[in-house]
Amino acid sequence: MAIKDEIEARLQVAFAVSELAVVNESHRHAGHGGDDGSGESHFAIKIRAPELAAMGRLARHRAVQGALGDLNTRVHALALDIG
C-alpha cells in the first residue's frame, strides 16, 4: 500500500473526518536532505475533524502524529494543516 493511502486510512479511522487531503510533495524535494529516492518522503496533510477543532494547536499535532504511528519514522516530512 502506498504511504499516501496508509496516511488517509489511519486518519479516517482515528477521527470523524469532514475533510481530508493528503498530497505527496516528494517530487518538490528531490535531491534535498531526507529524499530517500522512494518518491514517498514528503507529504502535506489538510484535515478537518470536530474532535481536532476542539483542541489546541499542539494537541492537534500530537493527535495526528499519534494516529499516524510508525508512519512518522517512514516519512521524512509532514506539513500539517489541522482544524
C-alpha positions in Angstrom: 0.0 0.0 0.0 1.3 3.5 -0.9 2.2 5.7 2.1 -0.4 8.3 1.0 -3.1 5.6 1.2 -1.9 4.5 4.6 -2.0 8.1 5.9 -5.5 8.5 4.7 -6.7 5.2 6.1 -5.2 5.8 9.6 -6.6 9.3 9.8 -10.1 8.2 8.8 -10.1 5.5 11.4 -8.8 7.8 14.2 -11.0 10.8 13.6 -14.5 11.8 12.4 -13.0 13.4 9.3 -15.1 16.0 7.5 -12.3 17.0 5.1 -9.1 15.2 4.2 -6.5 15.9 1.6 -3.1 14.1 1.5 -0.7 15.4 -1.1 2.6 13.7 -2.0 5.1 16.6 -2.3 8.2 14.4 -2.6 8.9 15.5 -6.2 9.4 19.0 -4.9 12.2 17.8 -2.6 14.1 15.5 -5.0 17.8 15.7 -4.2 17.3 17.6 -0.9 18.0 16.2 2.5 15.6 13.5 3.5 14.9 12.4 0.0 15.4 8.7 0.0 14.6 8.2 -3.6 11.3 6.4 -2.9 9.1 9.2 -4.1 7.3 8.9 -0.7 9.2 11.1 1.7 7.4 14.4 1.9 3.6 14.9 2.4 1.2 17.7 3.0 -1.9 16.9 5.0 -5.1 19.0 5.4 -7.5 17.5 7.8 -10.7 18.8 9.4 -12.5 16.9 12.2 -14.7 18.1 15.1 -12.5 16.5 17.8 -9.4 18.2 16.4 -11.1 21.6 16.2 -11.7 21.4 20.0 -8.0 21.0 20.7 -5.2 23.5 21.0 -2.6 23.6 18.2 0.0 21.4 19.9 -2.6 18.9 21.0 -3.9 18.7 17.4 -0.4 18.0 16.0 0.2 15.4 18.7 -3.1 13.7 18.0 -2.4 13.5 14.2 1.1 12.2 14.8 -0.2 9.6 17.3 -2.8 8.4 14.7 0.0 8.0 12.1 2.1 5.9 14.5 5.1 4.2 12.8 4.5 6.2 9.6 6.3 9.1 11.4 9.5 7.1 11.1 8.9 6.2 7.4 8.2 9.7 6.2 10.8 12.5 6.3 8.5 15.5 6.4 4.8 16.3 7.1 3.2 19.7 6.5 0.1 19.8 8.7 -3.0 22.0 8.2 -5.3 20.8 11.0 -8.6 22.1 12.1 
